[in-house]
Amino acid sequence: MYEHHFQCPYCWEDISMLLDSSIGKQTYIEDCEICCNPIELTVVFEENELISFIANNIEQ
């Protein structure tokens, strides 16, 4: 597991999430722990190193 800190695209608060580095590329939705809005996360790991992390808001 890999802990990553980033800014929520809705409330701009600093939050952290645990990411599974054993999966090379993944896209999933996780709620912000502060404002509870859904965040679409796209994460890419190569050889257990994070090479790309994108957190987007979901248009409602």
Contacts in CASP RR format, 6 or more apart in sequence:
PFRMAT RR
TARGET T0000
AUTHOR 0000-0000-0000
METHOD contacts of the structure
MODEL  1
MYEHHFQCPYCWEDISMLLDSSIGKQTYIEDCEICCNPIELTVVFEENEL
ISFIANNIEQ
1 18 0 8 1.000
1 19 0 8 1.000
1 20 0 8 1.000
1 21 0 8 1.000
2 18 0 8 1.000
2 19 0 8 1.000
2 20 0 8 1.000
2 21 0 8 1.000
2 45 0 8 1.000
2 48 0 8 1.000
2 50 0 8 1.000
3 16 0 8 1.000
3 17 0 8 1.000
3 18 0 8 1.000
3 19 0 8 1.000
4 16 0 8 1.000
4 17 0 8 1.000
4 18 0 8 1.000
4 19 0 8 1.000
4 50 0 8 1.000
4 53 0 8 1.000
5 14 0 8 1.000
5 15 0 8 1.000
5 16 0 8 1.000
6 14 0 8 1.000
6 15 0 8 1.000
6 16 0 8 1.000
6 17 0 8 1.000
6 53 0 8 1.000
6 55 0 8 1.000
7 13 0 8 1.000
7 14 0 8 1.000
7 15 0 8 1.000
7 55 0 8 1.000
8 15 0 8 1.000
8 32 0 8 1.000
8 34 0 8 1.000
8 35 0 8 1.000
8 37 0 8 1.000
8 39 0 8 1.000
8 55 0 8 1.000
9 39 0 8 1.000
9 55 0 8 1.000
9 56 0 8 1.000
9 57 0 8 1.000
10 32 0 8 1.000
10 35 0 8 1.000
10 37 0 8 1.000
10 39 0 8 1.000
10 57 0 8 1.000
11 32 0 8 1.000
11 34 0 8 1.000
11 35 0 8 1.000
11 37 0 8 1.000
13 32 0 8 1.000
13 34 0 8 1.000
13 35 0 8 1.000
15 32 0 8 1.000
15 33 0 8 1.000
15 34 0 8 1.000
17 30 0 8 1.000
17 41 0 8 1.000
19 43 0 8 1.000
19 45 0 8 1.000
19 50 0 8 1.000
19 53 0 8 1.000
20 26 0 8 1.000
21 45 0 8 1.000
21 48 0 8 1.000
21 49 0 8 1.000
21 50 0 8 1.000
22 45 0 8 1.000
22 48 0 8 1.000
23 45 0 8 1.000
24 44 0 8 1.000
24 45 0 8 1.000
24 46 0 8 1.000
25 42 0 8 1.000
25 43 0 8 1.000
25 44 0 8 1.000
25 45 0 8 1.000
26 41 0 8 1.000
26 42 0 8 1.000
26 43 0 8 1.000
27 40 0 8 1.000
27 41 0 8 1.000
27 42 0 8 1.000
27 43 0 8 1.000
28 40 0 8 1.000
28 41 0 8 1.000
29 38 0 8 1.000
29 39 0 8 1.000
29 40 0 8 1.000
29 41 0 8 1.000
29 58 0 8 1.000
30 38 0 8 1.000
30 39 0 8 1.000
30 41 0 8 1.000
31 37 0 8 1.000
31 38 0 8 1.000
31 39 0 8 1.000
32 38 0 8 1.000
32 39 0 8 1.000
37 57 0 8 1.000
37 58 0 8 1.000
38 57 0 8 1.000
38 58 0 8 1.000
39 55 0 8 1.000
39 56 0 8 1.000
39 57 0 8 1.000
39 58 0 8 1.000
40 55 0 8 1.000
40 56 0 8 1.000
40 57 0 8 1.000
40 58 0 8 1.000
41 53 0 8 1.000
41 54 0 8 1.000
41 55 0 8 1.000
42 52 0 8 1.000
42 53 0 8 1.000
42 54 0 8 1.000
42 56 0 8 1.000
43 50 0 8 1.000
43 52 0 8 1.000
43 53 0 8 1.000
43 54 0 8 1.000
44 50 0 8 1.000
44 51 0 8 1.000
44 52 0 8 1.000
44 53 0 8 1.000
45 51 0 8 1.000
END
